[in-house]
Amino acid sequence: MSLVLATQAPGEPEIFASLQGEGASAGQPCTFLRLSRCNLACQWCDTAYTWRFEGDNRPHRDGVDFARKDNQLTLAEEEVAQRILAFAPRRLVITGGEPLLQAGALAELAKLLPDHRIEVETNGTVAPPVRFDVYVDQYNVSPKLAHSGNPADLALVPERLHHWAAEPRAFFKFVVAQPGDVDEVLALARTYRMDPARIYLMPEGTDSATLRQREQWLAPLCLAHGLRMSDRLHIHLFGDTRGT
C-alpha cells in the first residue's frame, strides 16, 4: 500500500514539525503529516491544494485550482515513517484533506511508529476502521456548518455525529465566520448530546487581523454558552503558509 500526500513544494511531501495551532492540543510540539484528497469542498478551505485540482469545479472563494503533479505525491508507508522519525516530536498529527479516506494505509504506517501518539484531524464524515482506530489517541472532529458551502446531507451525517459525540477521544472544533453560526453549533450539540467540555469554537480566517476581529465577538459567545474558544496559533506565528 501507499499514501497520497500533499506537498509543501513540488516533489517535497508536507511532513514537518511545528506547534499544534488549534483545538485541544494547541501549543504542543508535534510532527505533522498532511495527506491529499477530500470528500468535502469548503468554500473557505485554507488547504484547497489538497483537493481542488485542475478540472475540479467544486466552488472555492479564491477560484484557484492546482496542478495535481505539483501538489500531490505518493509514497510508501515505510518512507513516510522514516521522514516522520526524522523529527523530534513524538506526537503525530495526521491532517489533510480528509485523512480517514486513507485509513487502511494509515494503519500500516501506525505499525511503524509504535512510540508516537497519534492525533487525527477529520471532518467527521468517514468512519475510522478498527484496524486504524486502535492506534489513535485523539480525534479532532470538525463538522462543517452551512457557511462552508457543503450540502448538509454530505457534511453532517447523523450516524457519524452520534458516533463522535459518544467517543471520549473526540474533540469537536467548529469553524465559525459570523455570530449566527454559533446557533447552528448549539443546535447540533443538543441534537447529538455533545459534551460542551469537548466543543471548541474557532474563528475562520487566514490572517491575524481577521482572527482577532472575529474573536472579539466569539469570546463572549463562548462565555455565554460554556464552550471553549480556539485560536489559530500557527497563523499568528507563520502566516497562511504550508509546512507550518
Rosetta silent file (secondary structure, phi, psi, omega in degrees, C-alpha in Angstrom):
SEQUENCE: MSLVLATQAPGEPEIFASLQGEGASAGQPCTFLRLSRCNLACQWCDTAYTWRFEGDNRPHRDGVDFARKDNQLTLAEEEVAQRILAFAPRRLVITGGEPLLQAGALAELAKLLPDHRIEVETNGTVAPPVRFDVYVDQYNVSPKLAHSGNPADLALVPERLHHWAAEPRAFFKFVVAQPGDVDEVLALARTYRMDPARIYLMPEGTDSATLRQREQWLAPLCLAHGLRMSDRLHIHLFGDTRGT
SCORE:     score description
SCORE:     0.000 S_00000001
   1 L     0.000  171.308  178.999    0.000    0.000    0.000 S_00000001
   2 E  -153.179  167.518 -179.781    0.974    3.662   -0.178 S_00000001
   3 E  -114.857  143.643  176.897   -0.142    7.083    0.995 S_00000001
   4 E  -102.278  112.433 -173.252   -1.142   10.065   -1.133 S_00000001
   5 E  -105.618  156.231  165.224    0.376   13.177    0.449 S_00000001
   6 E   -78.750  165.554  179.599    0.118   16.902   -0.071 S_00000001
   7 E  -117.917  151.444  172.232    3.298   18.753   -0.922 S_00000001
   8 E  -101.820  -10.109  169.707    4.953   21.810    0.600 S_00000001
   9 E  -160.196  155.100 -179.577    6.963   22.289   -2.607 S_00000001
  10 L   -50.996  124.307  179.093    6.836   20.269   -5.837 S_00000001
  11 L    82.067   -1.244 -177.666    8.167   16.809   -5.068 S_00000001
  12 E  -117.322  113.006 -176.376    8.519   17.503   -1.328 S_00000001
  13 E   -64.193  149.543  179.793    5.914   15.900    0.970 S_00000001
  14 L   -85.311   79.204  174.481    4.249   18.069    3.590 S_00000001
  15 E  -125.280  123.374 -171.504    5.758   16.424    6.668 S_00000001
  16 E  -158.692  165.944  175.030    7.088   18.884    9.223 S_00000001
  17 E  -108.884  138.276  178.312    7.454   19.727   12.920 S_00000001
  18 E  -163.623 -179.551  170.692    5.611   22.641   14.479 S_00000001
  19 E   -87.505  136.431  174.207    3.404   23.636   17.381 S_00000001
  20 L   -61.590  128.641 -173.373   -0.196   22.499   17.110 S_00000001
  21 L   -94.921  -12.175 -169.011   -2.082   25.692   16.397 S_00000001
  22 L  -138.291  156.956  166.068   -5.676   24.719   17.108 S_00000001
  23 H    71.037 -154.484 -169.800   -8.040   22.885   19.402 S_00000001
  24 H   -65.947  -24.145 -177.545   -7.423   20.703   22.419 S_00000001
  25 H  -105.723   15.223 -176.242   -3.689   20.218   21.766 S_00000001
  26 L   -53.551  134.700  179.029   -2.828   23.817   20.911 S_00000001
  27 L    92.726  -13.329 -178.768    0.751   24.709   21.804 S_00000001
  28 L   -79.430  139.161  174.147    2.036   21.136   21.868 S_00000001
  29 E   -69.694  131.156 -175.366    5.096   20.295   19.753 S_00000001
  30 E  -141.857  157.664  164.784    4.014   17.871   17.052 S_00000001
  31 E   -99.987  135.270 -176.545    5.111   16.262   13.841 S_00000001
  32 E  -111.863  140.211  172.797    2.561   16.845   11.084 S_00000001
  33 E  -125.364  115.191  179.456    1.623   14.666    8.137 S_00000001
  34 E  -104.587  121.468  179.349   -0.690   16.297    5.604 S_00000001
  35 E   -95.615  159.958  178.341   -2.489   13.950    3.230 S_00000001
  36 L   -96.882  163.350  176.253   -4.134   14.791   -0.081 S_00000001
  37 L    87.025  139.539  175.671   -7.777   14.263   -1.201 S_00000001
  38 L  -149.792  146.636  178.667  -11.032   15.291    0.483 S_00000001
  39 L   -92.112   -5.506  174.646  -14.657   14.231    0.166 S_00000001
  40 L  -117.247  172.119 -179.076  -15.929   17.729    1.040 S_00000001
  41 L  -143.918   86.760  179.643  -15.244   21.138   -0.503 S_00000001
  42 L   -76.202  130.444 -174.792  -15.332   24.032    1.953 S_00000001
  43 L   -67.982  -17.603  177.558  -15.505   27.318    0.087 S_00000001
  44 L  -107.202   11.105 -175.472  -13.100   28.906    2.607 S_00000001
  45 L   -51.223  130.284  179.499  -10.716   25.913    2.844 S_00000001
  46 L   -94.189    4.767  173.370   -7.138   27.047    3.534 S_00000001
  47 L  -129.057   44.808 -178.614   -5.670   23.808    2.159 S_00000001
  48 H   -62.070  -18.866  177.019   -7.514   23.665   -1.150 S_00000001
  49 H   -66.828   -7.662  176.478   -4.266   22.453   -2.732 S_00000001
  50 H   -88.187   -9.684 -176.194   -5.078   19.052   -1.205 S_00000001
  51 L  -147.697  -25.593 -173.063   -8.235   18.599   -3.317 S_00000001
  52 L   -93.409   74.869 -177.722   -9.058   21.364   -5.802 S_00000001
  53 E   -86.378  167.194 -179.441   -7.014   20.159   -8.731 S_00000001
  54 L   -51.522  129.043 -178.341   -7.325   21.290  -12.350 S_00000001
  55 L    95.824  -11.499  177.125  -10.746   20.319  -13.665 S_00000001
  56 L   -83.440  116.751 -176.519  -12.385   20.243  -10.214 S_00000001
  57 L  -100.216   13.319  175.057  -15.331   22.644  -10.407 S_00000001
  58 L   -64.351  139.200 -170.865  -16.342   22.459   -6.752 S_00000001
  59 L   -70.182  143.541  172.211  -16.682   26.050   -5.531 S_00000001
  60 L  -146.437  141.081 -172.582  -13.962   27.847   -3.598 S_00000001
  61 L   -63.328  -25.149  179.213  -13.905   31.548   -2.795 S_00000001
  62 L   -83.055  -18.573  179.760  -10.441   32.028   -4.324 S_00000001
  63 L    64.597   20.886 -177.076  -11.424   30.332   -7.580 S_00000001
  64 L  -100.820  137.520  168.713   -7.941   28.801   -7.844 S_00000001
  65 L  -116.282  164.987 -168.996   -7.189   25.275   -8.961 S_00000001
  66 E  -125.410  145.906  176.503   -3.900   23.443   -8.539 S_00000001
  67 L   -72.265  121.690 -176.435   -1.742   21.223  -10.718 S_00000001
  68 H   -59.458  -41.557 -175.003   -2.029   17.705   -9.329 S_00000001
  69 H   -65.244  -24.521  179.301    1.528   16.728  -10.252 S_00000001
  70 H   -92.263  -16.817 -170.954    2.953   19.625   -8.209 S_00000001
  71 H  -120.491    4.150 -179.215    0.640   19.298   -5.210 S_00000001
  72 E  -140.196  138.348 -174.571    0.193   15.558   -4.727 S_00000001
  73 E  -143.070  135.539  178.924    2.787   12.872   -4.045 S_00000001
  74 E  -107.447  126.161 -179.518    2.510    9.108   -3.474 S_00000001
  75 E  -134.011  150.969  173.971    4.942    7.440   -1.072 S_00000001
  76 E   -69.443  150.566 -178.882    5.224    4.025    0.557 S_00000001
  77 H   -57.572  -35.404 -178.880    4.366    3.892    4.246 S_00000001
  78 H   -62.537  -42.159  179.284    7.961    2.920    5.061 S_00000001
  79 H   -69.287  -39.015  177.636    9.343    6.109    3.510 S_00000001
  80 H   -61.261  -43.937  179.657    6.678    8.232    5.200 S_00000001
  81 H   -61.176  -42.904  179.807    7.574    6.652    8.553 S_00000001
  82 H   -61.169  -40.588  179.448   11.288    7.364    8.030 S_00000001
  83 H   -67.743  -38.882  177.775   10.563   11.016    7.290 S_00000001
  84 H   -64.133  -42.475 -178.021    8.347   11.310   10.369 S_00000001
  85 H   -67.046  -15.297  178.426   11.021    9.721   12.567 S_00000001
  86 L   -73.340  -13.680  179.791   13.491   12.391   11.432 S_00000001
  87 L  -102.324  147.071 -174.060   11.586   14.935   13.559 S_00000001
  88 L   -69.365  -43.352 -174.894   11.843   15.079   17.337 S_00000001
  89 L   -60.515  134.422  179.078    8.172   15.402   18.408 S_00000001
  90 L  -102.885   19.479  168.797    6.607   12.024   19.099 S_00000001
  91 E  -108.525  118.411 -175.918    3.087   13.338   18.800 S_00000001
  92 E  -104.443  121.384  174.880    1.929   12.855   15.203 S_00000001
  93 E  -101.484  118.414  178.600   -0.917   14.961   13.830 S_00000001
  94 E  -101.661  119.488 -173.823   -2.408   13.444   10.687 S_00000001
  95 E  -133.289 -172.426 -176.206   -4.343   16.052    8.737 S_00000001
  96 L  -158.972 -142.418    7.930   -5.496   16.770    5.212 S_00000001
  97 L    54.441 -169.619  175.903   -7.650   16.862    3.219 S_00000001
  98 L  -112.506  101.126 -174.497   -9.615   14.099    4.861 S_00000001
  99 H   -60.390  -34.305 -173.492   -7.134   11.588    6.360 S_00000001
 100 H   -70.409   -8.231  170.773   -9.641    8.834    7.055 S_00000001
 101 H   -66.626  -18.143 -179.780  -10.107    8.306    3.313 S_00000001
 102 H  -118.449   33.303 -172.954   -6.697    6.578    3.554 S_00000001
 103 H   -61.801  -34.719  179.768   -7.237    4.777    6.845 S_00000001
 104 H   -60.864  -47.731  178.225   -6.059    1.402    5.552 S_00000001
 105 H   -68.832  -32.967  177.597   -2.637    2.737    4.607 S_00000001
 106 H   -65.447  -32.918  176.515   -2.527    4.788    7.818 S_00000001
 107 H   -62.333  -40.993  177.739   -2.953    1.591    9.821 S_00000001
 108 H   -66.665  -38.179  177.188    0.179    0.228    8.150 S_00000001
 109 H   -63.573  -44.637 -177.156    2.003    3.488    8.882 S_00000001
 110 H   -59.618  -34.822  178.192    0.968    3.435   12.543 S_00000001
 111 H   -60.417  -27.825 -177.655    2.511   -0.006   12.969 S_00000001
 112 L   -87.073   -3.070 -175.962    5.867    1.540   12.049 S_00000001
 113 L  -128.077   59.616 -173.276    5.546    4.308   14.671 S_00000001
 114 L   -65.615  -20.439 -177.937    4.931    2.477   17.971 S_00000001
 115 L   -94.297    0.855 -178.555    6.336    5.306   20.102 S_00000001
 116 L   -94.596  141.727  166.365    4.132    8.024   18.601 S_00000001
 117 E   -89.466  131.701 -171.497    0.867    9.333   19.983 S_00000001
 118 E  -109.835  126.712  179.159   -1.457    9.789   17.024 S_00000001
 119 E  -118.477  129.322 -176.328   -3.877   12.679   16.636 S_00000001
 120 E  -116.582  131.134  175.149   -6.227   12.713   13.628 S_00000001
 121 E  -102.518  121.413 -172.982   -7.956   15.771   12.179 S_00000001
 122 E  -137.982  153.392  175.804  -11.165   14.790   10.383 S_00000001
 123 L   -82.512   -2.748  172.598  -14.310   16.396    9.020 S_00000001
 124 L    85.335    7.619 -177.072  -16.304   13.719   10.824 S_00000001
 125 L   -98.181  -11.872 -173.359  -17.997   12.121    7.817 S_00000001
 126 L  -113.937  130.630  179.473  -15.838    8.981    7.490 S_00000001
 127 L   -76.090  129.359  177.084  -15.940    6.041    9.909 S_00000001
 128 L   -76.940  123.352  177.818  -12.484    5.027   11.170 S_00000001
 129 L   -68.193  151.283 -175.775  -11.944    1.291   10.602 S_00000001
 130 H   -56.225  -37.926 -175.340  -10.887   -0.710   13.648 S_00000001
 131 H   -62.436  -23.462  173.646   -7.509   -1.587   12.138 S_00000001
 132 H  -101.357  -38.353 -176.973   -6.538    2.097   12.295 S_00000001
 133 H   -53.645  -34.364 -177.293   -8.745    3.274   15.159 S_00000001
 134 L   -64.772  -17.955 -179.364   -6.828    1.135   17.664 S_00000001
 135 L   -94.889   -7.924 -170.338   -3.733    3.312   17.102 S_00000001
 136 E   -90.934  129.929  178.564   -5.449    6.698   17.518 S_00000001
 137 E   -94.229  -27.388 -176.455   -5.108    8.635   20.768 S_00000001
 138 E  -154.225  138.356  172.097   -7.169   11.696   19.811 S_00000001
 139 E  -113.054  131.451  171.647   -9.609   12.781   17.128 S_00000001
 140 E  -105.549  101.705 -171.544  -10.121   16.454   16.267 S_00000001
 141 E   -98.424  122.570 -176.137  -13.539   16.381   14.600 S_00000001
 142 L  -120.976   80.140  177.529  -14.522   19.458   12.606 S_00000001
 143 L   -62.597  142.251 -174.292  -18.092   19.115   11.268 S_00000001
 144 L   -94.804  125.401 -178.368  -18.752   21.640    8.529 S_00000001
 145 L   -80.554  176.335 -174.652  -21.512   24.188    9.058 S_00000001
 146 H   -58.902  -35.065 -176.877  -23.786   25.670    6.398 S_00000001
 147 H   -68.376   -9.669  176.329  -21.391   28.541    5.621 S_00000001
 148 H   -70.476  -20.942 -178.282  -18.829   26.003    4.366 S_00000001
 149 L    89.801   -2.871  178.345  -20.967   25.569    1.248 S_00000001
 150 L   -82.656  140.729  173.677  -21.209   21.790    1.631 S_00000001
 151 L   -60.197  139.004 -176.234  -24.674   20.164    1.397 S_00000001
 152 H   -61.202  -32.827 -178.007  -25.797   19.162    4.884 S_00000001
 153 H   -69.296  -18.787  175.239  -26.522   15.580    3.810 S_00000001
 154 H   -93.563  -37.454 -172.001  -22.843   15.190    2.925 S_00000001
 155 H   -88.669  -28.289 -175.269  -21.258   17.228    5.704 S_00000001
 156 L  -123.559   85.200 -175.878  -23.452   16.349    8.710 S_00000001
 157 L   -90.702  112.990 -174.010  -24.026   12.591    8.729 S_00000001
 158 H   -52.609  -45.457 -179.049  -26.219   11.673   11.720 S_00000001
 159 H   -58.632  -40.236 -178.566  -24.712    8.217   12.247 S_00000001
 160 H   -73.026  -40.204 -179.623  -21.222    9.655   12.310 S_00000001
 161 H   -65.898  -38.164  174.405  -22.090   12.586   14.584 S_00000001
 162 H   -60.513  -42.839 -179.755  -23.711   10.217   17.084 S_00000001
 163 H   -60.602  -49.378 -175.925  -20.534    8.131   16.996 S_00000001
 164 H   -67.793  -34.716  179.164  -18.196   11.080   17.617 S_00000001
 165 H   -63.997  -29.814 -179.120  -20.376   12.505   20.382 S_00000001
 166 L   -92.594   -2.777 -176.015  -20.081    9.187   22.228 S_00000001
 167 L   -93.829  111.934 -175.847  -16.330    8.815   21.538 S_00000001
 168 L   -66.776  -17.550  178.131  -14.302   10.091   24.528 S_00000001
 169 L   -83.093   -4.928 -173.564  -11.184   10.556   22.383 S_00000001
 170 E   -98.748  132.105  170.968  -13.009   13.024   20.117 S_00000001
 171 E  -114.300  139.166  178.879  -12.973   16.809   20.477 S_00000001
 172 E   -94.868  135.390  178.503  -15.225   18.950   18.302 S_00000001
 173 E  -129.935  105.889 -177.920  -13.783   22.007   16.549 S_00000001
 174 E   -99.532  127.491  175.662  -16.343   24.163   14.760 S_00000001
 175 E   -85.355  123.577 -178.900  -15.192   26.864   12.350 S_00000001
 176 E  -121.530  140.271 -177.871  -17.396   29.947   12.708 S_00000001
 177 L  -114.368  -19.755  178.495  -17.436   33.014   10.478 S_00000001
 178 L  -150.443  159.837 -175.138  -20.297   35.037   11.976 S_00000001
 179 L   -55.541  -34.580 -179.645  -22.243   35.047   15.252 S_00000001
 180 H   -62.459  -23.178  178.670  -25.205   33.218   13.721 S_00000001
 181 H   -63.067  -27.966 -178.884  -23.003   30.175   13.083 S_00000001
 182 H   -66.210  -32.133  176.309  -22.914   29.581   16.832 S_00000001
 183 H   -61.896  -38.158  177.682  -26.664   28.924   16.816 S_00000001
 184 H   -65.554  -40.275  176.761  -26.055   26.087   14.361 S_00000001
 185 H   -61.689  -46.361 -178.629  -23.377   24.656   16.660 S_00000001
 186 H   -62.175  -37.839  178.156  -25.707   24.811   19.658 S_00000001
 187 H   -65.681  -41.882  177.694  -28.443   23.015   17.712 S_00000001
 188 H   -65.545  -40.250  179.704  -26.032   20.239   16.722 S_00000001
 189 H   -61.886  -40.074  177.777  -24.779   19.947   20.299 S_00000001
 190 H   -67.933  -46.573 -175.888  -28.346   19.489   21.567 S_00000001
 191 H   -61.281  -42.315 -173.808  -29.339   17.036   18.857 S_00000001
 192 H  -104.486    7.993  175.756  -26.312   14.790   19.280 S_00000001
 193 L    54.051   50.992  177.949  -25.767   15.340   23.010 S_00000001
 194 L   -77.216  139.431  178.019  -22.228   16.623   22.570 S_00000001
 195 L   -71.579  117.798 -179.093  -20.274   17.292   25.747 S_00000001
 196 H   -56.590  -28.693 -179.773  -19.753   21.087   25.936 S_00000001
 197 H   -68.120  -14.061 -179.975  -16.339   20.489   27.540 S_00000001
 198 H  -110.882   16.682  179.079  -15.210   18.905   24.263 S_00000001
 199 E  -109.899  125.788  175.421  -16.503   21.656   21.961 S_00000001
 200 E  -115.054  136.283  171.955  -14.175   24.355   20.609 S_00000001
 201 E  -105.901  129.474 -175.582  -15.309   27.329   18.544 S_00000001
 202 E  -128.397  129.258  179.012  -12.658   28.665   16.192 S_00000001
 203 E   -67.721  141.086  173.117  -12.874   31.781   14.026 S_00000001
 204 L   -78.470  134.787  178.853  -12.499   31.312   10.302 S_00000001
 205 L   164.382  149.439 -178.691   -9.613   33.339    8.929 S_00000001
 206 L  -121.917   18.761  172.469   -6.151   33.106    7.427 S_00000001
 207 L  -145.664  155.322 -174.173   -4.628   36.321    8.796 S_00000001
 208 H   -61.674  -39.302 -176.824   -4.174   37.665   12.321 S_00000001
 209 H   -62.427  -43.857  179.413   -6.337   40.736   11.831 S_00000001
 210 H   -65.406  -43.384  179.450   -9.369   38.702   10.754 S_00000001
 211 H   -61.342  -46.488 -178.621   -8.921   36.205   13.573 S_00000001
 212 H   -63.659  -40.756 -179.759   -8.616   38.921   16.206 S_00000001
 213 H   -62.943  -43.137 -178.506  -11.649   40.795   14.888 S_00000001
 214 H   -73.603  -30.260  178.031  -13.813   37.679   14.988 S_00000001
 215 H   -66.679  -22.427  179.658  -12.538   36.636   18.404 S_00000001
 216 H   -64.264  -38.714  176.279  -13.925   39.901   19.797 S_00000001
 217 H   -92.953  -19.918 -179.496  -17.496   38.710   19.283 S_00000001
 218 H   -75.450  -37.677 -177.951  -16.721   34.997   19.622 S_00000001
 219 H   -57.979  -48.149  177.780  -15.250   35.195   23.141 S_00000001
 220 H   -62.114  -33.401  177.942  -18.485   36.497   24.773 S_00000001
 221 H   -68.700  -37.981  175.102  -20.480   33.805   22.999 S_00000001
 222 H   -62.595  -42.688  177.747  -18.146   31.113   24.334 S_00000001
 223 H   -62.506  -43.770 -176.122  -18.596   32.542   27.821 S_00000001
 224 H   -65.991  -32.679 -173.644  -22.373   32.701   27.477 S_00000001
 225 H  -109.332    4.800  175.831  -22.707   29.104   26.289 S_00000001
 226 L    69.006   34.580 -179.763  -19.929   27.406   28.270 S_00000001
 227 L  -113.812  158.452 -179.652  -17.853   26.474   25.209 S_00000001
 228 E   -88.652  151.778  175.955  -14.116   26.722   24.611 S_00000001
 229 E  -110.192  136.873  175.437  -12.526   29.069   22.092 S_00000001
 230 L  -112.411  131.336  170.369   -9.642   28.041   19.869 S_00000001
 231 L   -84.533 -174.036  172.885   -7.257   30.489   18.286 S_00000001
 232 L  -127.272   80.774 -171.972   -5.101   29.639   15.243 S_00000001
 233 H   -56.117  -39.793 -176.667   -1.613   29.990   16.722 S_00000001
 234 H   -65.151  -30.129  177.531    0.226   28.977   13.569 S_00000001
 235 H   -65.860  -43.231  179.099   -1.379   31.803   11.592 S_00000001
 236 H   -65.615  -35.852 -176.293   -0.053   34.375   14.071 S_00000001
 237 H   -79.910  -42.047 -167.460    3.403   32.776   14.081 S_00000001
 238 H  -125.274   -9.842 -172.791    3.930   31.876   10.428 S_00000001
 239 L    80.247 -175.228 -177.582    1.070   33.242    8.351 S_00000001
 240 L   -87.033   77.478 -175.623   -1.002   31.171    5.944 S_00000001
 241 L  -130.055  153.884  177.836    1.863   29.027    4.659 S_00000001
 242 L   -72.712  156.916  175.127    2.468   25.359    4.005 S_00000001
 243 L    69.542   27.646  179.181    4.658   23.305    6.287 S_00000001
 244 L  -131.346    0.000    0.000    3.833   25.262    9.436 S_00000001
